[in-house]
Amino acid sequence: MPLYEFRCEACGQVQEFLLRLGDGPDGLACRRCGAARLTKQFSTFATVSGSSALPAAPCGASGGCGSGFS
Ligand SMILES: [Zn+2]
């Protein structure tokens, strides 16, 4: 069962909830303040890959892949 992060719109607390696939935040409530306004967060790895540093291209700037262009 996948684990999803939800952020409480009321208090900003980020919490993890186990949901079945396709389930929304219906019925979930903040464990801190009890509000039911929870917003699904992107997974951690997606957040990281979307941030500043892009991974280096496999061929790199050192010309590792040989003469790919013709
Ligand atoms: Zn809350």
N, CA, C, O and the ligand as a Tripos MOL2 file, in Angstrom:
@<TRIPOS>MOLECULE
protein
  281   279    71     0     0
PROTEIN
NO_CHARGES

@<TRIPOS>ATOM
      1 N           0.8500   -1.1990    0.0000 N.3       1 MET1
      2 CA          0.0000    0.0000    0.0000 C.3       1 MET1
      3 C           0.8840    1.2460    0.0000 C.2       1 MET1
      4 O           1.7460    1.4040    0.8640 O.2       1 MET1
      5 N           0.6670    2.1040   -0.9500 N.am      2 PRO2
      6 CA          1.5690    3.2480   -1.0770 C.3       2 PRO2
      7 C           1.3540    4.2840    0.0100 C.2       2 PRO2
      8 O           0.2580    4.4560    0.5440 O.2       2 PRO2
      9 N           2.4320    4.9530    0.3060 N.am      3 LEU3
     10 CA          2.4220    5.9860    1.3420 C.3       3 LEU3
     11 C           2.4590    7.3400    0.6530 C.2       3 LEU3
     12 O           3.3260    7.6100   -0.1780 O.2       3 LEU3
     13 N           1.5120    8.1770    1.0120 N.am      4 TYR4
     14 CA          1.4470    9.5020    0.4020 C.3       4 TYR4
     15 C           1.6230   10.5680    1.4680 C.2       4 TYR4
     16 O           1.2410   10.4010    2.6270 O.2       4 TYR4
     17 N           2.2110   11.6610    1.0330 N.am      5 GLU5
     18 CA          2.3450   12.8040    1.9360 C.3       5 GLU5
     19 C           1.2380   13.7980    1.6420 C.2       5 GLU5
     20 O           0.9480   14.1040    0.4850 O.2       5 GLU5
     21 N           0.6380   14.2870    2.6840 N.am      6 PHE6
     22 CA         -0.3740   15.3210    2.5570 C.3       6 PHE6
     23 C           0.0080   16.4940    3.4500 C.2       6 PHE6
     24 O           0.5230   16.3300    4.5560 O.2       6 PHE6
     25 N          -0.2660   17.6810    2.9220 N.am      7 ARG7
     26 CA         -0.0130   18.8720    3.7290 C.3       7 ARG7
     27 C          -1.3450   19.4520    4.1690 C.2       7 ARG7
     28 O          -2.2670   19.5980    3.3660 O.2       7 ARG7
     29 N          -1.4360   19.7740    5.4240 N.am      8 CYS8
     30 CA         -2.6510   20.3630    5.9610 C.3       8 CYS8
     31 C          -2.7160   21.8350    5.5690 C.2       8 CYS8
     32 O          -1.7950   22.6090    5.8290 O.2       8 CYS8
     33 N          -3.8200   22.1940    4.9410 N.am      9 GLU9
     34 CA         -3.9780   23.5820    4.5130 C.3       9 GLU9
     35 C          -4.2200   24.5110    5.6990 C.2       9 GLU9
     36 O          -4.0270   25.7230    5.6000 O.2       9 GLU9
     37 N          -4.6360   23.9430    6.7940 N.am     10 ALA10
     38 CA         -4.9630   24.7690    7.9450 C.3      10 ALA10
     39 C          -3.7250   25.1020    8.7750 C.2      10 ALA10
     40 O          -3.5370   26.2510    9.1740 O.2      10 ALA10
     41 N          -2.8890   24.1100    9.0340 N.am     11 CYS11
     42 CA         -1.7560   24.3500    9.9290 C.3      11 CYS11
     43 C          -0.4150   24.1190    9.2490 C.2      11 CYS11
     44 O           0.6290   24.4060    9.8330 O.2      11 CYS11
     45 N          -0.4280   23.6000    8.0150 N.am     12 GLY12
     46 CA          0.8020   23.4310    7.2670 C.3      12 GLY12
     47 C           1.5700   22.1750    7.6050 C.2      12 GLY12
     48 O           2.6460   21.9410    7.0550 O.2      12 GLY12
     49 N           1.0460   21.3740    8.4860 N.am     13 GLN13
     50 CA          1.7260   20.1440    8.8800 C.3      13 GLN13
     51 C           1.7200   19.1460    7.7320 C.2      13 GLN13
     52 O           0.6770   18.9090    7.1220 O.2      13 GLN13
     53 N           2.8630   18.5650    7.4350 N.am     14 VAL14
     54 CA          2.9430   17.5230    6.4120 C.3      14 VAL14
     55 C           2.9480   16.1710    7.1070 C.2      14 VAL14
     56 O           3.7460   15.9110    8.0070 O.2      14 VAL14
     57 N           2.0330   15.3220    6.6620 N.am     15 GLN15
     58 CA          1.8970   14.0120    7.2800 C.3      15 GLN15
     59 C           1.7890   12.9530    6.2130 C.2      15 GLN15
     60 O           1.4180   13.2350    5.0730 O.2      15 GLN15
     61 N           2.1180   11.7280    6.5890 N.am     16 GLU16
     62 CA          2.0460   10.6170    5.6500 C.3      16 GLU16
     63 C           0.8240    9.7640    5.9590 C.2      16 GLU16
     64 O           0.5220    9.4640    7.1140 O.2      16 GLU16
     65 N           0.1350    9.3860    4.8950 N.am     17 PHE17
     66 CA         -1.0270    8.5230    5.0380 C.3      17 PHE17
     67 C          -0.9110    7.3630    4.0580 C.2      17 PHE17
     68 O          -0.4540    7.5310    2.9260 O.2      17 PHE17
     69 N          -1.3190    6.2190    4.4970 N.am     18 LEU18
     70 CA         -1.3850    5.0640    3.6070 C.3      18 LEU18
     71 C          -2.7170    5.0770    2.8770 C.2      18 LEU18
     72 O          -3.7790    5.1220    3.4990 O.2      18 LEU18
     73 N          -2.6530    5.0370    1.5600 N.am     19 LEU19
     74 CA         -3.8700    5.0460    0.7590 C.3      19 LEU19
     75 C          -3.8250    3.9160   -0.2440 C.2      19 LEU19
     76 O          -2.7590    3.5070   -0.7060 O.2      19 LEU19
     77 N          -4.9990    3.4230   -0.5690 N.am     20 ARG20
     78 CA         -5.0670    2.5160   -1.7070 C.3      20 ARG20
     79 C          -4.9110    3.3210   -2.9850 C.2      20 ARG20
     80 O          -5.1810    4.5220   -3.0110 O.2      20 ARG20
     81 N          -4.4780    2.6580   -4.0360 N.am     21 LEU21
     82 CA         -4.3030    3.3470   -5.3070 C.3      21 LEU21
     83 C          -5.6090    3.9920   -5.7450 C.2      21 LEU21
     84 O          -6.6700    3.3690   -5.6980 O.2      21 LEU21
     85 N          -5.5200    5.2300   -6.1640 N.am     22 GLY22
     86 CA         -6.6900    5.9230   -6.6600 C.3      22 GLY22
     87 C          -7.4710    6.6390   -5.5850 C.2      22 GLY22
     88 O          -8.3640    7.4320   -5.8840 O.2      22 GLY22
     89 N          -7.1420    6.3680   -4.3380 N.am     23 ASP23
     90 CA         -7.8600    7.0350   -3.2680 C.3      23 ASP23
     91 C          -7.4160    8.4780   -3.1310 C.2      23 ASP23
     92 O          -6.2390    8.7960   -3.3010 O.2      23 ASP23
     93 N          -8.3430    9.3290   -2.8300 N.am     24 GLY24
     94 CA         -8.0370   10.7110   -2.5460 C.3      24 GLY24
     95 C          -7.9600   10.9320   -1.0570 C.2      24 GLY24
     96 O          -8.0020    9.9850   -0.2720 O.2      24 GLY24
     97 N          -7.8480   12.1770   -0.6760 N.am     25 PRO25
     98 CA         -7.7450   12.5000    0.7500 C.3      25 PRO25
     99 C          -9.0870   12.4920    1.4660 C.2      25 PRO25
    100 O          -9.1770   12.9030    2.6230 O.2      25 PRO25
    101 N         -10.1310   12.0270    0.7850 N.am     26 ASP26
    102 CA        -11.4410   12.0230    1.4260 C.3      26 ASP26
    103 C         -11.4090   11.2100    2.7110 C.2      26 ASP26
    104 O         -10.9050   10.0880    2.7390 O.2      26 ASP26
    105 N         -11.9340   11.7710    3.7340 N.am     27 GLY27
    106 CA        -12.0000   11.0500    4.9930 C.3      27 GLY27
    107 C         -10.7710   11.2060    5.8540 C.2      27 GLY27
    108 O         -10.7790   10.8410    7.0300 O.2      27 GLY27
    109 N          -9.7060   11.7520    5.2720 N.am     28 LEU28
    110 CA         -8.5140   11.9720    6.0730 C.3      28 LEU28
    111 C          -8.6230   13.2920    6.8210 C.2      28 LEU28
    112 O          -9.2650   14.2330    6.3540 O.2      28 LEU28
    113 N          -8.0060   13.3500    7.9550 N.am     29 ALA29
    114 CA         -7.9910   14.5850    8.7180 C.3      29 ALA29
    115 C          -6.6080   14.7770    9.3140 C.2      29 ALA29
    116 O          -5.9090   13.8180    9.6410 O.2      29 ALA29
    117 N          -6.2390   16.0230    9.4430 N.am     30 CYS30
    118 CA         -4.9460   16.3590   10.0190 C.3      30 CYS30
    119 C          -4.8390   15.7840   11.4270 C.2      30 CYS30
    120 O          -5.7470   15.9200   12.2480 O.2      30 CYS30
    121 N          -3.7130   15.1450   11.6790 N.am     31 ARG31
    122 CA         -3.5230   14.5640   13.0090 C.3      31 ARG31
    123 C          -3.1620   15.6380   14.0320 C.2      31 ARG31
    124 O          -3.2030   15.4110   15.2410 O.2      31 ARG31
    125 N          -2.8130   16.7970   13.5190 N.am     32 ARG32
    126 CA         -2.3740   17.8450   14.4360 C.3      32 ARG32
    127 C          -3.5410   18.7320   14.8520 C.2      32 ARG32
    128 O          -3.7580   18.9900   16.0360 O.2      32 ARG32
    129 N          -4.3020   19.2010   13.8300 N.am     33 CYS33
    130 CA         -5.3620   20.1530   14.1480 C.3      33 CYS33
    131 C          -6.7460   19.6300   13.8150 C.2      33 CYS33
    132 O          -7.7480   20.2510   14.1700 O.2      33 CYS33
    133 N          -6.8120   18.4910   13.1350 N.am     34 GLY34
    134 CA         -8.1090   17.8900   12.8740 C.3      34 GLY34
    135 C          -8.8000   18.3940   11.6260 C.2      34 GLY34
    136 O          -9.8800   17.9110   11.2880 O.2      34 GLY34
    137 N          -8.2060   19.3570   10.9290 N.am     35 ALA35
    138 CA         -8.8260   19.8690    9.7160 C.3      35 ALA35
    139 C          -8.7950   18.8050    8.6300 C.2      35 ALA35
    140 O          -7.8870   17.9750    8.5860 O.2      35 ALA35
    141 N          -9.7870   18.8360    7.7630 N.am     36 ALA36
    142 CA         -9.8740   17.8420    6.6930 C.3      36 ALA36
    143 C          -9.3780   18.4090    5.3750 C.2      36 ALA36
    144 O          -9.6140   17.8250    4.3170 O.2      36 ALA36
    145 N          -8.7000   19.5310    5.4310 N.am     37 ARG37
    146 CA         -8.2130   20.1440    4.1950 C.3      37 ARG37
    147 C          -6.7790   19.7180    3.9570 C.2      37 ARG37
    148 O          -5.8360   20.4120    4.3380 O.2      37 ARG37
    149 N          -6.6320   18.5890    3.3340 N.am     38 LEU38
    150 CA         -5.3050   18.0370    3.0920 C.3      38 LEU38
    151 C          -5.0000   18.0640    1.6070 C.2      38 LEU38
    152 O          -5.8410   17.6980    0.7850 O.2      38 LEU38
    153 N          -3.8150   18.4910    1.2690 N.am     39 THR39
    154 CA         -3.3820   18.5550   -0.1220 C.3      39 THR39
    155 C          -2.2790   17.5400   -0.3390 C.2      39 THR39
    156 O          -1.3010   17.4880    0.4080 O.2      39 THR39
    157 N          -2.4520   16.7370   -1.3710 N.am     40 LYS40
    158 CA         -1.4690   15.7000   -1.6690 C.3      40 LYS40
    159 C          -0.1630   16.3380   -2.1240 C.2      40 LYS40
    160 O          -0.1530   17.2610   -2.9390 O.2      40 LYS40
    161 N           0.9200   15.8340   -1.5900 N.am     41 GLN41
    162 CA          2.2330   16.3400   -1.9500 C.3      41 GLN41
    163 C           2.8970   15.4110   -2.9580 C.2      41 GLN41
    164 O           2.6190   14.2120   -3.0000 O.2      41 GLN41
    165 N           3.7630   15.9740   -3.7530 N.am     42 PHE42
    166 CA          4.5500   15.1270   -4.6320 C.3      42 PHE42
    167 C           5.5630   14.3620   -3.8110 C.2      42 PHE42
    168 O           5.9830   14.8060   -2.7430 O.2      42 PHE42
    169 N           5.9480   13.2150   -4.3190 N.am     43 SER43
    170 CA          6.8950   12.3980   -3.5850 C.3      43 SER43
    171 C           8.2330   13.1050   -3.5000 C.2      43 SER43
    172 O           8.5370   14.0050   -4.2830 O.2      43 SER43
    173 N           9.0180   12.6780   -2.5400 N.am     44 THR44
    174 CA         10.2630   13.3760   -2.2470 C.3      44 THR44
    175 C          11.2100   13.3650   -3.4340 C.2      44 THR44
    176 O          11.8260   14.3830   -3.7520 O.2      44 THR44
    177 N          11.3280   12.2240   -4.0870 N.am     45 PHE45
    178 CA         12.2820   12.1600   -5.1890 C.3      45 PHE45
    179 C          11.8520   13.0460   -6.3460 C.2      45 PHE45
    180 O          12.6930   13.6020   -7.0520 O.2      45 PHE45
    181 N          10.5250   13.1820   -6.5440 N.am     46 ALA46
    182 CA         10.0520   14.0500   -7.6110 C.3      46 ALA46
    183 C          10.3810   15.4970   -7.2940 C.2      46 ALA46
    184 O          10.7240   16.2770   -8.1830 O.2      46 ALA46
    185 N          10.2740   15.8470   -6.0250 N.am     47 THR47
    186 CA         10.5830   17.2120   -5.6190 C.3      47 THR47
    187 C          12.0640   17.5000   -5.8330 C.2      47 THR47
    188 O          12.4380   18.5800   -6.2910 O.2      47 THR47
    189 N          12.8890   16.5370   -5.5020 N.am     48 VAL48
    190 CA         14.3250   16.7360   -5.6490 C.3      48 VAL48
    191 C          14.7020   16.8980   -7.1130 C.2      48 VAL48
    192 O          15.4670   17.7950   -7.4670 O.2      48 VAL48
    193 N          14.1560   16.0190   -7.9750 N.am     49 SER49
    194 CA         14.5250   16.0850   -9.3790 C.3      49 SER49
    195 C          13.9770   17.3340  -10.0450 C.2      49 SER49
    196 O          14.4670   17.7430  -11.0970 O.2      49 SER49
    197 N          12.9710   17.9380   -9.4470 N.am     50 GLY50
    198 CA         12.4200   19.1590  -10.0170 C.3      50 GLY50
    199 C          13.1380   20.4060   -9.5540 C.2      50 GLY50
    200 O          12.8150   21.5070  -10.0000 O.2      50 GLY50
    201 N          14.0970   20.2560   -8.6770 N.am     51 SER51
    202 CA         14.7810   21.4230   -8.1460 C.3      51 SER51
    203 C          15.9550   21.8100   -9.0340 C.2      51 SER51
    204 O          16.0680   21.3440  -10.1680 O.2      51 SER51
    205 N          16.8070   22.6450   -8.5240 N.am     52 SER52
    206 CA         17.7780   23.3530   -9.3400 C.3      52 SER52
    207 C          18.6970   22.4570  -10.1760 C.2      52 SER52
    208 O          18.8150   22.6550  -11.3850 O.2      52 SER52
    209 N          19.3360   21.4910   -9.5560 N.am     53 ALA53
    210 CA         20.3920   20.7680  -10.2370 C.3      53 ALA53
    211 C          19.8350   19.6520  -11.1100 C.2      53 ALA53
    212 O          19.2260   18.7110  -10.6020 O.2      53 ALA53
    213 N          20.0330   19.7490  -12.3730 N.am     54 LEU54
    214 CA         19.6730   18.6630  -13.2680 C.3      54 LEU54
    215 C          20.8050   17.6450  -13.2930 C.2      54 LEU54
    216 O          21.9750   18.0150  -13.1930 O.2      54 LEU54
    217 N          20.4670   16.3720  -13.4270 N.am     55 PRO55
    218 CA         21.5270   15.3680  -13.5200 C.3      55 PRO55
    219 C          22.3400   15.5600  -14.7910 C.2      55 PRO55
    220 O          21.8130   15.9840  -15.8200 O.2      55 PRO55
    221 N          23.6090   15.2480  -14.7130 N.am     56 ALA56
    222 CA         24.4700   15.4090  -15.8700 C.3      56 ALA56
    223 C          24.0410   14.4710  -16.9890 C.2      56 ALA56
    224 O          23.6070   13.3470  -16.7350 O.2      56 ALA56
    225 N          24.1610   14.9280  -18.2060 N.am     57 ALA57
    226 CA         23.8340   14.0800  -19.3420 C.3      57 ALA57
    227 C          24.7910   12.8980  -19.3620 C.2      57 ALA57
    228 O          25.9570   13.0370  -18.9920 O.2      57 ALA57
    229 N          24.3040   11.7270  -19.7930 N.am     58 PRO58
    230 CA         25.1520   10.5340  -19.7870 C.3      58 PRO58
    231 C          26.4560   10.7420  -20.5450 C.2      58 PRO58
    232 O          27.5040   10.2540  -20.1220 O.2      58 PRO58
    233 N          26.3990   11.4560  -21.6540 N.am     59 CYS59
    234 CA         27.6020   11.6590  -22.4410 C.3      59 CYS59
    235 C          28.4760   12.7560  -21.8520 C.2      59 CYS59
    236 O          29.6910   12.7520  -22.0460 O.2      59 CYS59
    237 N          27.8720   13.6870  -21.1390 N.am     60 GLY60
    238 CA         28.6430   14.7330  -20.4920 C.3      60 GLY60
    239 C          29.2840   15.6740  -21.4840 C.2      60 GLY60
    240 O          29.1500   15.5230  -22.6980 O.2      60 GLY60
    241 N          29.9820   16.6470  -20.9370 N.am     61 ALA61
    242 CA         30.6550   17.6310  -21.7750 C.3      61 ALA61
    243 C          32.0390   17.1590  -22.1820 C.2      61 ALA61
    244 O          32.7250   17.8220  -22.9610 O.2      61 ALA61
    245 N          32.4510   16.0060  -21.6510 N.am     62 SER62
    246 CA         33.7840   15.5270  -21.9500 C.3      62 SER62
    247 C          33.8370   14.7380  -23.2490 C.2      62 SER62
    248 O          34.8960   14.2320  -23.6200 O.2      62 SER62
    249 N          32.7150   14.6240  -23.9440 N.am     63 GLY63
    250 CA         32.6980   13.8950  -25.2000 C.3      63 GLY63
    251 C          32.8190   12.4090  -25.0190 C.2      63 GLY63
    252 O          33.4490   11.7330  -25.8320 O.2      63 GLY63
    253 N          32.2170   11.8770  -23.9470 N.am     64 GLY64
    254 CA         32.3820   10.4770  -23.6280 C.3      64 GLY64
    255 C          31.7430    9.5400  -24.6210 C.2      64 GLY64
    256 O          32.2180    8.4170  -24.7910 O.2      64 GLY64
    257 N          30.6740    9.9620  -25.2870 N.am     65 CYS65
    258 CA         29.9360    9.0470  -26.1570 C.3      65 CYS65
    259 C          30.4830    8.9950  -27.5660 C.2      65 CYS65
    260 O          29.8530    8.4200  -28.4540 O.2      65 CYS65
    261 N          31.6130    9.5690  -27.7810 N.am     66 GLY66
    262 CA         32.1930    9.5120  -29.1150 C.3      66 GLY66
    263 C          31.4920   10.4860  -30.0490 C.2      66 GLY66
    264 O          30.7960   11.3980  -29.6030 O.2      66 GLY66
    265 N          31.6790   10.2870  -31.3360 N.am     67 SER67
    266 CA         31.1160   11.2040  -32.3190 C.3      67 SER67
    267 C          29.6830   10.7870  -32.6430 C.2      67 SER67
    268 O          29.4390   10.0620  -33.6080 O.2      67 SER67
    269 N          28.7560   11.2460  -31.8400 N.am     68 GLY68
    270 CA         27.3830   10.8720  -32.0370 C.3      68 GLY68
    271 C          26.7560   11.5650  -33.2210 C.2      68 GLY68
    272 O          25.8260   11.0380  -33.8300 O.2      68 GLY68
    273 N          27.2510   12.7310  -33.5520 N.am     69 PHE69
    274 CA         26.6510   13.4900  -34.6450 C.3      69 PHE69
    275 C          27.2860   13.1150  -35.9690 C.2      69 PHE69
    276 O          28.4900   12.8640  -36.0330 O.2      69 PHE69
    277 N          26.4910   13.0730  -37.0230 N.am     70 SER70
    278 CA         27.0590   12.7400  -38.3130 C.3      70 SER70
    279 C          26.5410   13.6970  -39.3670 C.2      70 SER70
    280 O          26.9060   13.5820  -40.5370 O.2      70 SER70
    281 ZN         -3.6130   20.7230   10.4670 Zn       71 ZN71
@<TRIPOS>BOND
     1     1     2 1
     2     2     3 1
     3     3     4 2
     4     3     5 am
     5     5     6 1
     6     6     7 1
     7     7     8 2
     8     7     9 am
     9     9    10 1
    10    10    11 1
    11    11    12 2
    12    11    13 am
    13    13    14 1
    14    14    15 1
    15    15    16 2
    16    15    17 am
    17    17    18 1
    18    18    19 1
    19    19    20 2
    20    19    21 am
    21    21    22 1
    22    22    23 1
    23    23    24 2
    24    23    25 am
    25    25    26 1
    26    26    27 1
    27    27    28 2
    28    27    29 am
    29    29    30 1
    30    30    31 1
    31    31    32 2
    32    31    33 am
    33    33    34 1
    34    34    35 1
    35    35    36 2
    36    35    37 am
    37    37    38 1
    38    38    39 1
    39    39    40 2
    40    39    41 am
    41    41    42 1
    42    42    43 1
    43    43    44 2
    44    43    45 am
    45    45    46 1
    46    46    47 1
    47    47    48 2
    48    47    49 am
    49    49    50 1
    50    50    51 1
    51    51    52 2
    52    51    53 am
    53    53    54 1
    54    54    55 1
    55    55    56 2
    56    55    57 am
    57    57    58 1
    58    58    59 1
    59    59    60 2
    60    59    61 am
    61    61    62 1
    62    62    63 1
    63    63    64 2
    64    63    65 am
    65    65    66 1
    66    66    67 1
    67    67    68 2
    68    67    69 am
    69    69    70 1
    70    70    71 1
    71    71    72 2
    72    71    73 am
    73    73    74 1
    74    74    75 1
    75    75    76 2
    76    75    77 am
    77    77    78 1
    78    78    79 1
    79    79    80 2
    80    79    81 am
    81    81    82 1
    82    82    83 1
    83    83    84 2
    84    83    85 am
    85    85    86 1
    86    86    87 1
    87    87    88 2
    88    87    89 am
    89    89    90 1
    90    90    91 1
    91    91    92 2
    92    91    93 am
    93    93    94 1
    94    94    95 1
    95    95    96 2
    96    95    97 am
    97    97    98 1
    98    98    99 1
    99    99   100 2
   100    99   101 am
   101   101   102 1
   102   102   103 1
   103   103   104 2
   104   103   105 am
   105   105   106 1
   106   106   107 1
   107   107   108 2
   108   107   109 am
   109   109   110 1
   110   110   111 1
   111   111   112 2
   112   111   113 am
   113   113   114 1
   114   114   115 1
   115   115   116 2
   116   115   117 am
   117   117   118 1
   118   118   119 1
   119   119   120 2
   120   119   121 am
   121   121   122 1
   122   122   123 1
   123   123   124 2
   124   123   125 am
   125   125   126 1
   126   126   127 1
   127   127   128 2
   128   127   129 am
   129   129   130 1
   130   130   131 1
   131   131   132 2
   132   131   133 am
   133   133   134 1
   134   134   135 1
   135   135   136 2
   136   135   137 am
   137   137   138 1
   138   138   139 1
   139   139   140 2
   140   139   141 am
   141   141   142 1
   142   142   143 1
   143   143   144 2
   144   143   145 am
   145   145   146 1
   146   146   147 1
   147   147   148 2
   148   147   149 am
   149   149   150 1
   150   150   151 1
   151   151   152 2
   152   151   153 am
   153   153   154 1
   154   154   155 1
   155   155   156 2
   156   155   157 am
   157   157   158 1
   158   158   159 1
   159   159   160 2
   160   159   161 am
   161   161   162 1
   162   162   163 1
   163   163   164 2
   164   163   165 am
   165   165   166 1
   166   166   167 1
   167   167   168 2
   168   167   169 am
   169   169   170 1
   170   170   171 1
   171   171   172 2
   172   171   173 am
   173   173   174 1
   174   174   175 1
   175   175   176 2
   176   175   177 am
   177   177   178 1
   178   178   179 1
   179   179   180 2
   180   179   181 am
   181   181   182 1
   182   182   183 1
   183   183   184 2
   184   183   185 am
   185   185   186 1
   186   186   187 1
   187   187   188 2
   188   187   189 am
   189   189   190 1
   190   190   191 1
   191   191   192 2
   192   191   193 am
   193   193   194 1
   194   194   195 1
   195   195   196 2
   196   195   197 am
   197   197   198 1
   198   198   199 1
   199   199   200 2
   200   199   201 am
   201   201   202 1
   202   202   203 1
   203   203   204 2
   204   203   205 am
   205   205   206 1
   206   206   207 1
   207   207   208 2
   208   207   209 am
   209   209   210 1
   210   210   211 1
   211   211   212 2
   212   211   213 am
   213   213   214 1
   214   214   215 1
   215   215   216 2
   216   215   217 am
   217   217   218 1
   218   218   219 1
   219   219   220 2
   220   219   221 am
   221   221   222 1
   222   222   223 1
   223   223   224 2
   224   223   225 am
   225   225   226 1
   226   226   227 1
   227   227   228 2
   228   227   229 am
   229   229   230 1
   230   230   231 1
   231   231   232 2
   232   231   233 am
   233   233   234 1
   234   234   235 1
   235   235   236 2
   236   235   237 am
   237   237   238 1
   238   238   239 1
   239   239   240 2
   240   239   241 am
   241   241   242 1
   242   242   243 1
   243   243   244 2
   244   243   245 am
   245   245   246 1
   246   246   247 1
   247   247   248 2
   248   247   249 am
   249   249   250 1
   250   250   251 1
   251   251   252 2
   252   251   253 am
   253   253   254 1
   254   254   255 1
   255   255   256 2
   256   255   257 am
   257   257   258 1
   258   258   259 1
   259   259   260 2
   260   259   261 am
   261   261   262 1
   262   262   263 1
   263   263   264 2
   264   263   265 am
   265   265   266 1
   266   266   267 1
   267   267   268 2
   268   267   269 am
   269   269   270 1
   270   270   271 1
   271   271   272 2
   272   271   273 am
   273   273   274 1
   274   274   275 1
   275   275   276 2
   276   275   277 am
   277   277   278 1
   278   278   279 1
   279   279   280 2
@<TRIPOS>SUBSTRUCTURE
     1 MET1         2 RESIDUE 1 A MET
     2 PRO2         6 RESIDUE 1 A PRO
     3 LEU3        10 RESIDUE 1 A LEU
     4 TYR4        14 RESIDUE 1 A TYR
     5 GLU5        18 RESIDUE 1 A GLU
     6 PHE6        22 RESIDUE 1 A PHE
     7 ARG7        26 RESIDUE 1 A ARG
     8 CYS8        30 RESIDUE 1 A CYS
     9 GLU9        34 RESIDUE 1 A GLU
    10 ALA10       38 RESIDUE 1 A ALA
    11 CYS11       42 RESIDUE 1 A CYS
    12 GLY12       46 RESIDUE 1 A GLY
    13 GLN13       50 RESIDUE 1 A GLN
    14 VAL14       54 RESIDUE 1 A VAL
    15 GLN15       58 RESIDUE 1 A GLN
    16 GLU16       62 RESIDUE 1 A GLU
    17 PHE17       66 RESIDUE 1 A PHE
    18 LEU18       70 RESIDUE 1 A LEU
    19 LEU19       74 RESIDUE 1 A LEU
    20 ARG20       78 RESIDUE 1 A ARG
    21 LEU21       82 RESIDUE 1 A LEU
    22 GLY22       86 RESIDUE 1 A GLY
    23 ASP23       90 RESIDUE 1 A ASP
    24 GLY24       94 RESIDUE 1 A GLY
    25 PRO25       98 RESIDUE 1 A PRO
    26 ASP26      102 RESIDUE 1 A ASP
    27 GLY27      106 RESIDUE 1 A GLY
    28 LEU28      110 RESIDUE 1 A LEU
    29 ALA29      114 RESIDUE 1 A ALA
    30 CYS30      118 RESIDUE 1 A CYS
    31 ARG31      122 RESIDUE 1 A ARG
    32 ARG32      126 RESIDUE 1 A ARG
    33 CYS33      130 RESIDUE 1 A CYS
    34 GLY34      134 RESIDUE 1 A GLY
    35 ALA35      138 RESIDUE 1 A ALA
    36 ALA36      142 RESIDUE 1 A ALA
    37 ARG37      146 RESIDUE 1 A ARG
    38 LEU38      150 RESIDUE 1 A LEU
    39 THR39      154 RESIDUE 1 A THR
    40 LYS40      158 RESIDUE 1 A LYS
    41 GLN41      162 RESIDUE 1 A GLN
    42 PHE42      166 RESIDUE 1 A PHE
    43 SER43      170 RESIDUE 1 A SER
    44 THR44      174 RESIDUE 1 A THR
    45 PHE45      178 RESIDUE 1 A PHE
    46 ALA46      182 RESIDUE 1 A ALA
    47 THR47      186 RESIDUE 1 A THR
    48 VAL48      190 RESIDUE 1 A VAL
    49 SER49      194 RESIDUE 1 A SER
    50 GLY50      198 RESIDUE 1 A GLY
    51 SER51      202 RESIDUE 1 A SER
    52 SER52      206 RESIDUE 1 A SER
    53 ALA53      210 RESIDUE 1 A ALA
    54 LEU54      214 RESIDUE 1 A LEU
    55 PRO55      218 RESIDUE 1 A PRO
    56 ALA56      222 RESIDUE 1 A ALA
    57 ALA57      226 RESIDUE 1 A ALA
    58 PRO58      230 RESIDUE 1 A PRO
    59 CYS59      234 RESIDUE 1 A CYS
    60 GLY60      238 RESIDUE 1 A GLY
    61 ALA61      242 RESIDUE 1 A ALA
    62 SER62      246 RESIDUE 1 A SER
    63 GLY63      250 RESIDUE 1 A GLY
    64 GLY64      254 RESIDUE 1 A GLY
    65 CYS65      258 RESIDUE 1 A CYS
    66 GLY66      262 RESIDUE 1 A GLY
    67 SER67      266 RESIDUE 1 A SER
    68 GLY68      270 RESIDUE 1 A GLY
    69 PHE69      274 RESIDUE 1 A PHE
    70 SER70      278 RESIDUE 1 A SER
    71 ZN71       281 GROUP 0 **** ****
